[in-house]
Amino acid sequence: MDYIKILHSEGIIPLAKIKKRLDIANQTAFDWRHKILMLYSSGFKALDSDVYIKQRQFRFSQKGRKNIAPKFTAKANLLPANVIIAGNSKSLEPRLSKLGELENRDLQKVLKKFIKKKSKVLLGDNPVFSNYFNSKNYKTIEVKNLKTAEAINLQKLYSSNLDLELRGIINQRLRGVATKYLQVYSNFLSRFVIKRKLLDFRDMVKVKTVWFKFIQIERMYVNFIVKYSGIFEPFDRVKRFWKNEDRFHHLEYGVLIGTLKI
């Protein structure tokens, strides 16, 4: 509970500081942080009203990883980690979608349950997004072409800098995060650092799916590499196991991005 309160009030602080303040081991500080962050990968809701879609790229990172496969790393380092960011006046929703350039089928995986059909989708100069939403018969609006009375409000919504702030926090304050954890860090930051919104942590600790996700994050990461990137070079999972791990489902990466349920 103390750890959650610190994250709510101060954001993500270095492990060395948190372990000293709470008098816990470094591994415990690391594990508790990621368990807490996974509280925020639950409960994704489809966005309605006016929704903007943007693309942000991060460097592929294996920060903190010890067993790095050379052939896999050589290929993965050449590919950007693409995050699709959707937002409206009330929400900011990031989705780590792929290593490599986005294609129509990648958007289908990520967005099919995410944007309501009645929404107006605000787009910039990105033909991949335009082709996808037009092919699915969404009502799209290209912001640069707006010349109506509603143009000012829609352009203001699309030009929101919250997505840039998200990227800035990850790249500068945190000095990057491992791609394995990029989704869960983005979930936390978009809800509590960017939106400045605090949920009742007493309710959040009742989320029963956190342990499932925490002990299978490595499997979900490998699933992301294979199914959402297509890199087939040898890739060794982190050799850390829990004695009750095999009792739980083999979770796909879609659980983290809200397209699948446990």
C-alpha positions in Angstrom: 0.0 0.0 0.0 2.8 2.4 0.8 4.5 1.7 -2.5 1.2 2.4 -4.4 0.8 5.7 -2.5 4.3 6.8 -3.4 3.7 6.0 -7.1 0.5 8.0 -7.0 2.0 11.0 -5.4 5.5 11.0 -6.9 5.4 8.9 -10.0 8.0 6.3 -10.8 11.2 6.9 -8.8 14.5 5.0 -8.9 14.5 1.6 -7.4 17.5 2.5 -5.1 15.4 5.2 -3.5 12.2 3.2 -3.1 14.0 0.2 -1.6 15.7 2.4 1.0 12.5 4.2 1.9 10.5 1.0 2.3 13.4 -1.1 3.6 13.0 -3.8 1.0 15.3 -5.7 -1.2 16.1 -4.5 -4.8 14.4 -7.5 -6.4 11.3 -6.9 -4.2 11.3 -3.2 -5.3 11.5 -4.3 -8.9 8.8 -7.0 -8.6 6.4 -4.8 -6.6 6.7 -2.0 -9.1 5.7 -4.2 -12.0 2.9 -5.9 -10.2 1.5 -2.4 -9.4 1.9 -1.3 -13.0 0.0 -4.3 -14.2 -3.0 -3.1 -12.2 -3.4 -0.6 -14.9 -3.5 -3.0 -17.8 -7.0 -4.0 -16.9 -10.4 -2.5 -17.9 -9.7 -1.0 -21.3 -12.8 0.6 -22.8 -13.7 1.4 -26.4 -13.4 5.1 -27.1 -16.3 7.1 -28.5 -17.0 10.7 -29.5 -14.1 12.5 -31.3 -11.1 10.2 -31.2 -7.6 11.1 -32.4 -5.1 8.5 -33.5 -1.3 9.0 -33.6 1.8 6.9 -33.9 4.8 7.2 -31.7 8.0 5.2 -32.0 10.5 4.1 -29.3 13.8 2.4 -29.6 13.7 -1.3 -29.1 15.2 -1.9 -25.7 16.4 -5.0 -23.7 17.3 -2.9 -20.7 18.2 -5.1 -17.7 18.1 -8.3 -19.7 21.0 -10.6 -19.3 20.3 -13.5 -21.7 20.4 -11.6 -25.0 20.3 -13.6 -28.2 22.8 -12.0 -30.7 21.0 -12.9 -33.9 17.6 -11.8 -32.6 19.0 -8.6 -31.2 20.8 -7.7 -34.4 17.4 -7.7 -36.2 15.3 -6.2 -33.5 17.6 -3.3 -32.9 16.8 -2.2 -36.5 13.1 -2.0 -35.9 11.2 0.7 -34.0 8.7 -0.2 -31.3 5.5 1.3 -32.6 3.0 2.6 -30.1 -0.5 3.6 -31.4 -2.0 6.3 -29.2 -5.7 7.0 -29.2 -7.2 9.8 -27.2 -10.2 11.9 -26.7 -11.1 14.7 -24.3 -11.2 12.2 -21.3 -8.7 9.4 -22.1 -5.3 8.7 -23.5 -4.8 5.0 -24.5 -1.4 3.7 -25.7 -1.0 0.4 -27.4 2.4 -1.2 -28.2 1.5 -2.7 -31.5 4.5 -4.0 -33.4 8.3 -4.0 -33.9 8.7 -2.6 -37.4 6.5 -0.5 -39.7 2.8 -0.7 -39.3 0.5 -2.4 -41.8 -3.2 -2.7 -42.1 -3.3 -6.1 -40.4 -1.4 -4.7 -37.4 -4.1 -2.0 -36.9 -6.8 -4.7 -37.1 -5.2 -6.6 -34.2 -4.9 -3.5 -32.0 -7.9 -1.4 -32.9 -10.8 -3.8 -33.8 -12.3 -3.6 -30.3 -10.9 -0.2 -29.4 -12.7 2.5 -31.4 -16.5 2.6 -31.5 -18.1 2.8 -35.0 -20.0 5.9 -34.1 -16.8 7.8 -33.3 -15.3 10.5 -35.5 -11.7 9.5 -36.0 -9.3 12.5 -36.3 -6.3 11.7 -38.5 -3.0 13.4 -39.4 -0.9 12.8 -42.4 -0.6 9.0 -42.0 -1.8 6.9 -45.0 -1.8 3.6 -43.0 -4.3 5.0 -40.6 -6.4 6.6 -43.3 -6.5 3.4 -45.4 -7.5 1.3 -42.4 -10.3 3.4 -41.0 -11.7 4.2 -44.4 -11.7 0.5 -45.3 -13.7 -0.2 -42.1 -16.2 2.6 -42.9 -15.4 4.8 -40.0 -16.2 8.5 -40.2 -12.7 10.0 -40.6 -11.7 13.6 -40.5 -8.3 14.8 -41.7 -7.3 17.6 -39.4 -5.3 19.5 -41.9 -8.4 19.8 -44.2 -10.7 21.2 -41.6 -12.4 24.5 -42.6 -15.6 24.4 -40.7 -16.8 26.0 -37.5 -15.8 23.0 -35.5 -12.3 23.1 -36.9 -10.7 25.0 -33.9 -11.9 22.5 -31.3 -11.1 19.4 -33.3 -7.6 20.8 -34.2 -7.0 21.7 -30.5 -8.0 18.1 -29.5 -5.7 16.5 -32.1 -2.8 18.9 -31.3 -2.9 17.9 -27.6 0.7 17.3 -26.4 -0.2 14.5 -24.0 1.3 11.9 -26.3 4.5 13.8 -26.6 4.6 14.2 -22.8 4.2 10.4 -22.5 7.1 9.8 -24.8 9.2 12.5 -23.0 8.7 10.9 -19.6 9.7 7.4 -20.9 12.7 8.6 -22.9 14.0 11.4 -20.7 12.9 10.9 -17.1 13.1 7.1 -17.1 15.9 7.0 -19.7 13.9 4.5 -21.7 12.2 1.3 -20.5 12.6 -2.3 -21.7 10.2 -3.0 -24.6 9.0 -6.0 -22.5 7.5 -3.5 -20.1 6.7 -0.6 -22.4 3.0 -1.3 -22.4 2.5 -1.5 -18.7 4.6 1.7 -18.1 2.6 3.5 -20.7 -0.7 2.4 -19.1 0.4 3.8 -15.7 1.8 7.0 -17.1 -1.2 7.8 -19.3 -3.6 7.4 -16.4 -1.8 8.8 -13.4 1.1 11.0 -14.5 -0.5 12.5 -17.6 -4.1 12.6 -16.6 -3.3 13.4 -13.0 -6.1 11.2 -12.0 -5.9 9.0 -8.9 -8.1 5.9 -8.5 -8.9 4.4 -5.2 -6.0 2.0 -4.7 -8.0 0.0 -2.2 -10.3 -1.1 -5.1 -7.3 -1.6 -7.4 -5.7 -4.2 -5.2 -8.8 -6.4 -5.6 -7.9 -7.0 -9.3 -7.4 -10.7 -9.3 -5.7 -10.9 -12.7 -2.5 -9.1 -11.7 -0.7 -12.3 -10.5 -1.6 -14.1 -13.8 -0.1 -11.3 -15.8 3.0 -10.8 -13.6 4.2 -14.4 -13.7 3.5 -14.7 -17.4 4.8 -11.3 -18.7 7.8 -13.1 -20.2 5.6 -15.5 -22.2 3.4 -12.6 -23.3 6.6 -10.7 -24.4 7.8 -13.7 -26.5 4.2 -13.9 -27.9 4.5 -10.2 -28.9 7.9 -10.8 -30.6 6.5 -13.7 -32.6 3.0 -12.7 -33.5 3.3 -8.9 -33.6 6.7 -8.6 -35.1 7.6 -11.8 -37.0 11.2 -12.1 -35.9 11.9 -15.8 -35.9 15.5 -15.8 -34.7 16.2 -17.8 -31.5 15.0 -16.0 -28.4 15.5 -17.3 -24.9 13.0 -16.4 -22.2 14.2 -15.2 -18.8 14.9 -18.3 -16.7 12.7 -17.4 -13.8 9.8 -19.6 -12.8 7.1 -19.9 -10.1 6.1 -23.2 -8.8 2.4 -22.6 -9.6 3.1 -21.0 -12.9 1.8 -23.9 -15.0 -1.6 -23.8 -13.3 -2.4 -20.6 -15.1 -3.3 -19.9 -18.7 -0.7 -19.3 -21.3 -1.6 -15.6 -21.8 -1.3 -14.0 -25.2 0.0 -10.4 -25.6 -3.5 -9.3 -26.4 -4.3 -9.5 -22.7 -2.0 -6.5 -22.1 -3.4 -4.4 -24.8 -7.1 -5.1 -24.1 -8.0 -7.2 -27.1 -8.2 -10.5 -25.2 -9.4 -11.4 -21.7 -8.1 -14.0 -19.3 
